[in-house]
């Protein structure tokens, strides 16, 4: 089962799998061909270090696991472990890499966040030859979260702020360099903090735009927050647990993934959220949503990774509900020609299966959408 994934580039993704493995998927070849990285427990999260921090010209991936460790390994040689991050006393639930610096952030079931400063030169990771380096955290943040830390996210503009959330239903913010609690500049609170209240239970996902923070929760809601006031600007109510959230401000939509495998596309640009698409995307819970230019990817416990063209999803005119034909076939025959399975067989793209018929958008909306989508081409 896919528990998480991260894009390495437009053609490659790193996968976190429930069978104790982390793998590299070739998205063009629709396969996972090279040997995997092996952990002693399910792999719960993956990340990829900056393209300026490489070994032999190859980018470095990270995989976090229930075995309480994070492993670092070259993307082109997953079976080679360069270093192991050791320090958590319980499952590592999430891992995030700084986009420009050799800094790694981890969240754990032990209720802590750890900051790891890697050697300035990536080549130093090979100092022990075939024996992995064992690295310890440079900073441990503890005492603020009262439950498991399930998700981490860096701010979308400067990566100077780290946001954290988890089973205590609160969101906290930290200086990404020092690990100090971020002060609140707008009132007398000592720390920037969204307490339990709007969310009543586990926060499963965090995503940031330049102006908003989005959270997904097992309380069946996704919430958009004003970063300055820490107030809920928008609440998206669902019928089941929300497991992932993905804002796409360029086209004025927010995409959510849910327990059971349904993706919802919400139009949020007019201030009054409305579901414009209900995609029966997977046969089990969605675990992760990621965007890459004009497309977004969804991963699921059904052991598939699917890719969707954002324009096709928004403009599909066959009605509110949509199920890819190949998924209907998968349900009927338990197999499909358009999936990526964890045994390395296939990775699939559903965009070609969405065929717009007559348009339900006005001409003005069509023009606005075309202009907004042109922004995605430049990303």
LINGIKA-V999074 format. One record per backbone hydrogen bond with DSSP energy under -0.5 kcal/mol. NH is the residue of the N-H (numbers start at 1). CO is the residue of the C=O. Records with the same first field share a line. If there is no record, write none. Layout:
BEGIN
NH = CO, CO
END
This chain:
BEGIN
2 = 300
3 = 1, 16
4 = 16
6 = 14
8 = 9, 12
9 = 12
12 = 9
13 = 25
14 = 6
15 = 23
16 = 4
17 = 15, 21
18 = 1
20 = 17
22 = 37
23 = 15
25 = 13
26 = 31
27 = 11, 25
28 = 11
30 = 26
31 = 26
33 = 31
37 = 22
39 = 20
43 = 17
44 = 42, 64
45 = 64
47 = 62
49 = 60
50 = 98
53 = 50
54 = 52
55 = 58
56 = 54
58 = 55
60 = 53
61 = 73
62 = 47
63 = 71
64 = 45
65 = 69
66 = 42
68 = 65
70 = 85
71 = 63
72 = 83
73 = 61
74 = 77, 80
75 = 59
77 = 74
80 = 77
81 = 79
82 = 72, 80
83 = 72
84 = 133
85 = 70
86 = 84, 135
87 = 68
88 = 68
92 = 65
93 = 91, 107
94 = 107
96 = 105
98 = 103
103 = 101
104 = 116
105 = 96
106 = 114
107 = 94
108 = 112
109 = 91
111 = 108
113 = 141
114 = 106
115 = 139
116 = 104
118 = 102, 116
122 = 120
124 = 121
125 = 122
126 = 123
127 = 124
129 = 126
131 = 128
132 = 130
133 = 82
135 = 84, 133
138 = 115
139 = 115
141 = 113
142 = 140
149 = 108
150 = 148, 165
151 = 165
153 = 163
155 = 161
156 = 209
159 = 155
162 = 174
163 = 153
164 = 172
165 = 151
166 = 170
167 = 148
169 = 166
171 = 194
172 = 164
173 = 192
174 = 162
175 = 180
176 = 160
179 = 175
182 = 173
184 = 189
185 = 183
192 = 182
194 = 171
195 = 193
197 = 199
198 = 195
203 = 166
204 = 202, 216
205 = 216
207 = 214
209 = 212
213 = 225
214 = 207
215 = 223
216 = 205
217 = 221
218 = 202
220 = 217
222 = 236
223 = 215
224 = 234
225 = 213, 223
226 = 231
227 = 211, 225
230 = 226
233 = 224, 231
234 = 224
236 = 222
237 = 235
238 = 220
242 = 217
243 = 241, 257
244 = 257
246 = 255
248 = 253
251 = 248
252 = 249
253 = 248
254 = 266
255 = 246
256 = 264
257 = 244
258 = 262
259 = 241
261 = 258
263 = 279
264 = 256
265 = 277
266 = 254, 264
267 = 274
268 = 252, 266
269 = 252
271 = 268
273 = 271
274 = 267
276 = 265
277 = 265
278 = 320
279 = 263
280 = 278, 322
281 = 261, 279
282 = 261
286 = 258
287 = 299
288 = 299
290 = 297
292 = 295
295 = 292
296 = 308
297 = 290
298 = 306
299 = 288
300 = 304
301 = 285
303 = 300
306 = 298
307 = 348
308 = 296
310 = 294, 308
313 = 309
314 = 310
315 = 311
316 = 312
322 = 278
327 = 324
328 = 324
329 = 325
330 = 326
331 = 327
332 = 328
333 = 329
334 = 330
341 = 339, 346
344 = 341
348 = 305
350 = 307
351 = 307
353 = 350
354 = 350, 351
355 = 353
356 = 354
366 = 362
367 = 363
368 = 364
369 = 365
370 = 366
371 = 367
372 = 368
373 = 369
374 = 370
375 = 371, 372
376 = 372
377 = 373
378 = 374, 375
379 = 376
END
